[in-house]
Amino acid sequence: MRTLFCLAATLTVAAPPELGGQTGNGAPGGPHYNLNIIGVSHDKNPNMNAGSGSVIFVDLGSRDAAVTTKILLSQSADAGVFAVLDKNGTDGEASFSLPASGSYTIWARALGTPGGQAKVTSCATDMALSGSDAGVICSTQHEVFVRGTGKSSFRNVTDALTTITLDAGSAAALACGSTSVSLFNPCLQGFFWQYDNNGLRLLQVRFYPNPS
């Protein structure tokens, strides 16, 4: 049985002028929720203590061989709340709760030892389809984060991490009536981020509330 830990934080929108500014690392200014996805070379204990903050541990992989972790996504019951529900992804799955897309933007950057990279793709498990069409559906769009030797800056990755882009004419696109499906759209279910790690030790992800 998997043990779920809840590490929750609520975003509070501050003065709009502050949210519009840029910081020296490329990210917006203002309050945000910070999630660190940490690549480790050894599996973590499934009963690990939940006291180390908003962190998800994933297998490190290597430059030559990627290791895939599913970060299962669920919609938070309260507006503006982000929470790590299961931070141990070294067993293949972690879990993260976030609001419906549209109320925030997502920014991310690669950190840690130079040389690693990771790819993040939004996916869903479509149990509504039948036969050969059933199963995992992943977006045709993804984000790749490479840790080079220079300064690492944040970039806006909202579209790729909150939307599943479907092939036109596919069964899922026909069922959803669109080739662009937002997280938690009821036409799909079982949403997750597929995290393919080629030796990236740290992906820093920030969630910024949109000004009301």
Buried (B, 14 or more C-beta within 10 A) or exposed (E): EEEEBEBBBBBEBEEEEEBEEEEEEBBBBBBBBEBBBBBBEEEBEEEBEBEBEBBBBBBBBBEEEBBBBBBBBBEBEEEBBBBBBBBBBBBEBBBBBBBBBEBBBBBBBBBBEEBBBBBBBBBBBBEBBEEEBEEEBBBEBBBBBBBEEEEBEBEBBBBBBBBBBBEEEBBBBBBBEBBBBBBBBEBBEBBBBBBBBBBBBBBBBBBBBEEE
